[in-house]
Amino acid sequence: MIFNNNIYIILALAVAFLISFAATPMVISLAHKINAIDVPKDARRVHKKPTPLIGGLAIFLGFIVSVLCFAVIDRETGGVLLGCVIIVAVGMIDDVTDMKAIVKLLCQIIAAAVVVYSGVRIEHFANPFARFGIGEPYIVLNFWVSVAVTVFWIVGICNAVNLIDGLDGLAVGVSSIASICMLAMTLITQNLNVAIVTAAVAGAGFGFLPYNFNPAKIFMGDTGALFLGFILACISVQGFLKLSAVISFAIPILVLGLPIFDTAFAIIRRVLTGRSPMSPDRGHLHHRLLDMGFSQRQTVAILYTLTAVLCLTAVVITTRGYKRGIFLIAAVMLIILASLKLMNELQNPDNNTDFYKNIEEYTQGDDAEASAERKENDDEKD
């Protein structure tokens, strides 16, 4: 039975990958026909030439076919799929016609409400202070608070993933890494149906990624960013936040830590400067890394690594406890900071003139000694 279950998961990932990979060229052609093209118009956009949008449609096609083939379509899964259809439709309309922000937000709330109506809700939080004798082990939410918290979570993650979609391959790569981690977690909790859905997300994301690496042939647009954020939020509720585990609330926050914290800092930054929280700017983490001198590929690699570290920490916390998880993230972050400093020094030698001056003096000294030795040898020959 375990063998068969693993086969379903592997097949779900493989089918989603192949369909997403095969469908992307057709979606590129469709984008040109319906004029779903992103033209660089301001300083926030890093790309320099018009690029097709709606690449998320290929991701969705790979996902939906795989899920319909291998997952059990119960009430909850059906509600999630219906919500995904709504989100993808909203994303496509926005990519083609530039939908108003308030209308897009209302549509996201409707999609999240459909999921909640199907039974996917955050019903309680684990109390981390209960071990110290403070409060009950679980904070149980009443129905309407549960509905509000779940809708807020789903809509929030939707927009968080959308906000980090600023570099080639960034959002889809981060989402795919997060989905692999969620797949591992669902296997640990033996939640087969959610594992199949998660495998389909991972396969579809990785199938699209070759076309989205820098320089990107197509962007996934709001069609893909909103879809990935939506489905990852739903999976996190089904797979983790409904579990009665003391650490369950921390797992999805760690796994989706990069988009969550980047969005939180963006909102705080805008509010403190007197601007609307929804106003765009160049203050996101990927913009800051680019301004430090890193290339697009280097910036994406750094953020992939950060996401992988957070995901590994989530797994370690689940299997080995908080202390080892904190130790892992502290050790890796120290290495990353040291590596970033070294990379910055190598890219900006002017900031370390004394170091490079010593090297230059040393090499010049060696050259002088070599010249003197050659002259001495020539004199002996004469």
N, C-alpha and C positions, 0 to 999 in steps of 0.2 A: 504493500500500500504506500509506504514511504517512497519507494522507487517510482511508482506511478505518479505520485504527487510532484516529485522532483522533475519528472518528465514534462508534466503540464506547465510547470514554471519555466523550464528551459524553452519549451516550444512557444510559450507566450512571448518570451523575450525575443526569440529568433524571428518569429513571424512579424512582430511589431517592427523590428529592425529592418527586415527585408522590404516590407511594404512602405515604410517611411522613406527608406533610401531610394526605392524605385519610383515613388510618387513625386519626389521633390523636383525632378526635371519637368514633369508635367505641370506642377504648380508654378514653376518659374514661367513657363509659357502662358499659363492662365493669368498670372499677375500682369504680364505685358498686355494681354488682350483687354483686361478690365481696367488698365491704368492704375494698378495698385503698386505704385513706385514711390520710394522714399527719396526725395530730392534734398540734398544738404542745403539748408537755408540759414543756419545760425551756427554760432561758435560751439554749441553743445555737441553737435554732430561731428563725429570723428571721421567718418567716411567722406571721400572727395567726389564721388560720382554717383549718379542715380542708381539705386539698387532695388530689385523687386521685393515686395513685402508678401504677406500672407503665407510665409513658409510654415507657420504653425498648422496650416491645413493638412500638410503632409504628415506632421507629427500626430495630429488627431486621427487621420485615416489609419495609420499604423496601429495606434492605440485601440480604436474602437473595433476594428476587425479582429484583433487579437483577443480582446476581452469577450466579444460575442462568440468566439470560437472555443475558448477554454474556461471562462469563469462561469460560476453559477449566478444567473441573473435573478436574485431575490429582490425583495422590496427595497432594501437599502442600496444595493448595487444599481438597480434600475433608476432610483432617484438620483444617484450620483451621475449616471450616464445622461439622464435628461438635463441635469444642471450643466453638464459639459457641453451639450448641444447648444444650450442657450448662450453660454459664455463664448463659444467659438463663433456663433452667429454675430454676437455683439462685436467681437474682435475683428471679424471680417468687414463688417459695416464701418467700423472706426478706421480701419486701414485704408478703405476706399474713399470714404466721404468725410472723415474727421469728425466724429460724433462729439457733441457737447459733453463736458466732463460730468455734469449733474445727471444727464440721461444715462451715461455709461455706468455711473455709480448705482442708479436705481435698478438698472438691468442686472448688475452684479448681485444686488440685494435680493432680487427676485430669484435668481439662480440658486443663491445660498438658501433661500426660504424653501425651495423645492427639495433640496437635500435634507434640510431639517425636518420637513413634513414626512419624508420617507423613513425617519427614525434615526438619522445620523446626528446625534447631539452630544455635547459635552455635559454630562450629567453631574459630575462631581470633580473636585480637585483634591489631590493628596495634600495633606498638611505636613510640610517639612519640619515643623516645630513640635509635632506630636511626640517625637522621640525624647524631647526634653520636658515632657509633661505639660506642654502648652496646647490646650484645645484637643478636639477629637481627631482621630486619624484621617478622617475625610471631611471635606467641606462640601456638603450636598447642596446643589442648586435647585431652587424650585423651577417649575416648568418654564415660565416666561423669562426668568433670568438665564436659564439654560439656552433658550432659543436665542436671546440677544447676544450672549457670549459666543455661541457657535457661529452666528451670522457675522459678527465682528471679526472673529478669527479667520473665517473663509475669505471675506472681502479684504481684510488686511493683508493676508498672504498673497492674494491675487495681485494687489497693487505693489506689494513689496518686490515680487519677482519682476513685475513690469518695470519698476524703477531701476533695477540693475541691468536692464537690457540696453546697455549703452556702448558695448564693444562687441566685435565679431566673436561669436562663440561663447560669450560670457554667461548669459542667463541660461541658455540651454545646457551648457556644460555643468554649471553649478546645480541645476535642477536634476540632471542625469546622475551626478555623483550623489546627491541627496536621496534620489530614488533607489540607488543601489544600497545605500545604508538602510533605508526604510525596508527594503526587501530582506536584508539580513535580520532586521529586528522582527519583522513579521514571521520569519522562519523560526526565530527563537521562541516567539509566543505561539507558534503552531497555528497561525491564522491563514489557512491555505487560500481562501478566496481573495482576501486582501493582498496576499503575496502574489497571486497571479495578476491582479490589477496593477500592482506596483512594478512587476516585471515587464508588463506591457508599456508602462510609462518609460522605464529605463531603456527598453529596446527602441521605442519610437524616438526618444531623444538622441540616442547614440547614432541611429540611422540618419538623422537629419544633420548631425554635427559636421560631417565631412564637407558639406556644402556651405557651412556657416563659419568655418575657420577663416582667419584673416589671410588673404583678402576674401571677403564673403561674396558668394555668388547670389545669395538670397538672404533676407532677414526673415525671422519668424514673425515679426510685427506683434501687434496686440493680440492677434489671433492665437499665436503660440504662447506669448508671455502670460496672458490672462488664463489660458487653458492650463498651462503647467502649474501656475500658482494655485489655481482652483483645485485641480486634482490632487496635488500634494497636500493641500490643506485638508481635503476630505479624507485622504488616506491617513493623515496624522490623527484625525478624530477617530476613525474606525479602528486604527491599529494600536494607538497609544493612549489617547485621552479618555477612552472609554474603559481602560483597564484599571483595576484596583491595585495599582502598584505605587509604592511611595515615590518612586522617581519618574512616574509616567509623564508628569507635567513638564519635566525638564528635557525629555528626549526630543520632541519636535522643535523646541526652541533652540536646542543645540544644532540639530540637523539643518534647520533653516536659518541658522544664526546670521549668516552673511546678509541675506536680503532683509531680515528683521532689524538688525542693528543699523544697517546702512539707511533704511527708511526712517527709523526712529531718530537717528542723528540728523537726517535731512529735515525732518519736521521741526525738531528743536532749533536747528540752525536758522531756519526761515522765520520761525516765530520770534526768536531773539533779535533778529535784524528787522523786524516789523513788516515782514512780507507774508503773503498767504502761504499756508502749509502746502498747497497744491501748485505753487508757482515753480517752474523749472529753473535749474541753475547748473553750474559746473562744480558743485561742491561734493559730489559723490566720491566714494573711495576710489573708484577706477579713474576718475578725473584727476584726483590728487596724485595717484601713482604715475599717471602720464605726465603731470606737471613736474614730477621729480626727475624725469628724464627716461623713464622706462618706456620701451616700445609697447605696442598693443599686445603682441604675443607674450612678452615678459609679464605685463600686467595681468593678463588672463591666467597665465601659469601661476603667478603668485596667489591670485584669488581662488584658483582651483585647489592649490595646496592648503590654503586656509580652510576652505570648505571640507576637504578631506580630513584635516586635523580635527575639526569640530565633529564630524561624523564618527571618526574613530573614538573620540572621547565619549560620545553618546553610547557606543557599543561597550566600551570599557566600563563605564558607569553602570550599565545594565548588568553586565556579567561579573564585574569584579568590585564594584562599589565606588563611592564618590572619591575617596582618597586617591586611588590609583588613577582615576579619570582626571582629577585636578593636577596630579603630578605629571601625567602625559601632556596635557595642554600647556603647562608651564614650561616643561622641557623643550617641547617643539617650538613654542612661541619664542623662546630665548634663542634657539638656533635660527629661526626665520629672521628675527631682528638683527642678529649678527650677520647673516647672509645679505640682508638688504643694505646694511651699512657698508659691507665690503663691496657689493655691486655698485653702490653709489660712489664709493671712492675710486673704483676702477673706471667708471664712466665720467667722473669729474676730477681729474688729477690736479686741477688748479686749486681744489680745496685742501690738498695735502702737499703743498709746495716743499715743505721741509723734507718729507719722506722721499719725494721724487728728486729733490736736489741732492740728497745724500747718495741716491742710486746713481745719478748723473756724475757726481764727483768720483764715486767709486769706479765707474766704468771708464771715466776719463783717465783716472790714475792707472788703471790696467792698460789702457791704450798707450800711455806714455812709457810705461815699463816695457811693453812689447816693442815699441819703436826703438828704445835705447838698446834692447837686446839684439834687435836686427842690425842696428848700426855697428854694434860691437862685433857681431859675427862677420859683417862685411869687411871691417878693418882687419880682422884676423886673416881673411882670405887674401887681402891685398898684401 
